Amino acid sequence: MKALTISTGINFPHAAQALQIRRRRRRLDQPKRFTTETVYAITDLRVHQARPGQLAAWIRGHWNIENKIHWVRNVTYDEDRSQIRTGTGPEVMATLRNAAIGALRLTGVTNIAAANRHHARDSTRPLALIGIT
């Protein structure tokens, strides 16, 4: 990651630092190969408030959340194709998905899709998971 202090010249009035982040990840289809992606970010935190190492840790923390919650909701629960679009329905369903993911994670589950299949095979398993037997 590279960080640059900003004084003027960009169209973000409270921007204090601009960041260039290079991400390197292992390809799933070819584990010995990597892909590299460069992304940019802006923060209103000044250097004395957030050094590059701290910003990098926060960004990694964000991706930890992204991978553990949002990715699971989007891929495992296929949330983006949900037909529920009116009223508070989308928020309620997101809350229920988060509750299901949280309940499974509390028991040590790391593969949510496999756990969903396991619990779907026996209707008493989900109830037992949350302490209703």
N, C-alpha and C positions, 0 to 999 in steps of 0.2 A: 504494500500500500504506500502511496505517496500522498502527502498532505501539503497544501499550499495556502498560506494566509491570503485572504482577499481584502482589498481596501476599497476598490471601486471597479466599475466596468462590467458588471454582470447585472442581469435584470432581476435579482433577488435582493430586496432592500436590507434584510437582516443577515445575509450570508457573511460568515466570518472565515470559514475554511472550505476549500474545495478538495475533494479526495479522488484519487484514481486508484481503483482496486482491481488487481489482477487475480482472477480465480483460476486455479488449476484443479481439475478433477479427473479421476480415473473413469474411463469409459466402461460401461457395463457390458457392452458387446465384445470389447477387446481389452481385458483388464491390464495388459501391459502398455496400453496407449493412454495418453492424456489429452484433454482438450483444455484450451486456455481461453478465458473470456475477460474482457476489460470492461468495467462499468465505472460510472462516476457518481459522486454524491456531494451534497452540499449540507453544511451544518451551520447553525448560528452560534455554536460554541467556539470560543476563542482558544488559542493554544494553551493558555494557562488554565483553562477549564477542562480541556480534553486533549491530551497528547495523542500522537498517532497510534501508539500501542493500545491505549484505552479505547480509541475509536475502533480499531481493528477488533478488539475483544467484544465490543458492543455489536458490531456487524456480524461477527461469528455467532453471538448469542441470538441475534435476530434469525439467522439461518437455522439455528437449532430449533427455535420455535416453528419456523416455516416448515422444516422437515418433519417435526413430530406431530404437528396439529394440522396445518393447512394442507400439506401434501396428502396426508391421510384422508382428510375430508374430501379433497378434490379427486383423488385417484381411487381410494378404497370405497368411499361412499358415493362417488360419482356426483358430487354436489353441484358441479357446474351444469349438469343436465337435468337438475331437479325441475319438476313442473309446478312446484309450489312457489307462487310469485306475488300473492296478494296479502294485504293486511300484515299481521305479525307472523304469518306462517313461516317465511324464510328464517326469521330470527329464532323462532321456536325450534325449527328443525336443526339449525346450527347449534343451538344449546343442547338439544338431545344428542346430536352427534358428538359434541364435546364431552358430554356426560358419559356416553358409552366409551369413548376413547380413554377418558380419565379413569373410569372404573376398571377397564382392562389393564391400563398401565399400572394402577395401584397393586395389582396382583402379580406384577412382574412381566407382563406380556410385552414382547417387542415386535411381534408380527401381528398387527391388528387384523389383517385379512384372514389369516389362518385362525385366529381366535374367533372371529365372526363365524367362520364355517363350523368350527368346533361347537360353539354355543347354539348355532342354528339346528344342529342335528338332534338336540334334546331340549324341549321347551322348559325343563326345570333348571337348566344350567344358568340362563341369564338371571333368573330369580335368585338362585343360590349365590351368584356372583355379588349381588347387592344385599344379601342377607335376608331375603324373603324366601323361606322354605315351607 
